[in-house]
Amino acid sequence: SYQLSVISYQLSVISYQLSVISYQLLVISY
């Protein structure tokens, strides 16, 4: 149960970083 919460937290952090990277790429393209 604890491991699952840690994994979900890591996944959310990764998805946040990916969204930030995609936003930066969008800004760079303009």
N, C-alpha and C positions, 0 to 999 in steps of 0.2 A: 504494500500500500504506500509506504513512504517512497520506495523506489519509483513507483508510478508517478507520484507527484513531482519528484525531481526530474524525471524524464519529460513530463509535460511542461515543466518550467523551462528546461533547456530548449525544447522545441519552440516554445513561444519566443524565447530570446533569439533563436536562429531565424524565425520568421520575421521578427522585428528588424533584425540586421539586414535581411534580404529586402525588406520593403524600403529601408533607408538606402540601400545600394541602388535599387531600381529607381528611386526618386532622384538620386544624384545623377544617374545615367540619363534620366529624362531631362534634367536641368542642363547637363552637358550637351545633350543633343540640340538644345535650343541655345 
